[in-house]
């Protein structure tokens, strides 16, 4: 759920960057979008860590590592 929130906020900031009139505003929105992207990746990583290992099959483990 948190990951969806951060991904939605990231998209909103990217959209705002496209509409920005000045370069400073564009850079601020792109910076915020990047930060929300990092937060979304962190929450995705925490979700993987919280799951028991027996639930994760070998194919998924290759992509996590």
Beta strands, then each sheet from edge to edge (+ up, - down):
end
